């Protein structure tokens, strides 16, 4: 009888082992702080833009820092949305600090962002290039495989990749397309390179993240067929903070899933990815490089911050005092 019980127990244990999910490899934690001893070179365009406004990077940093310090409602909104996306509020703060230090000046009051958002609430906004609406453009045969992708991020990332491969700086069906990003050509109708609002998001990024924001925050899904709603989402501070958080959460997730690094403790890395974009592609590139290095008996390379993320990590102690 006892032997039968042992046999039964062994079968149960083997079954549990056989059917148990395979545990994922332990992630490598990227510690707080900068990997670079000195700040990487700041792009000339950012330097030029700051000089044209007769300002300095330190002055612009102080302006966004003071807005965050002074506005308790804004800090409350940041903490609330960070909790929903399960990230440290400093990741959101890092993205805002980077954008307003190197790209645009911060307004003195949060209310100014709401006022600016209202100026985009009237009039039609269409996403098009040279008379061709983006809805018509993405119905071309080259984009057919993208329709089978799961979720807004995968679909729009696929379309962006098709643009890079088949249309950017190419002549297709007798039409020459610009040597520029998909987002700049079709999704910024006012002038190329323009980003908007407190989070300085571009419309294509919002379209990519709309499924996640709908699921977590409950805001309605965006569509390229309604440019007005897209601009409302990226201009309204309440909504745009959800998109900022979603972008940061996505970067943390893909760097864990693809590259094997936990970047949740390093706001400078997430700020860097917020600045440069395409975290999935960058995570895959890092994973490939480290696979090659391991095969050669070399140590893995950690994710590194750029000039934008370097500032965030450098100012982290001061920014942490805000919360």
Secondary structure, 3 states (H helix, E strand, C coil): CHHHHHHHHHHHHHHHHHHCCCCCCCCEECCCCCCCCCCCCCCHHHHHHHHHCCCCHHHHHHHHHHHHHHCHHHHHHHHHHHHHCCCCHHHHHHHHHHHHHHCCCCCCCHHHHHHHHHHCCCCCCCCEECCEEHHHHCCCHHHHHHHHCCCHHHHHHHHHHHHHHHHCCCEECCEECCCCCHHHHHCCCCCCCCCECCCCECHHHHHHHHHHHHHHHCCCCCCCCCHHHHHHHHHCHHHHHHHHHHHHHHHHHHHHHHHCEECCCCHHHHHHHHHHCCHHHHHHHHHHHHHHHHHCCCCCCCCCCCHHHHHHHHCHHHHHCCC
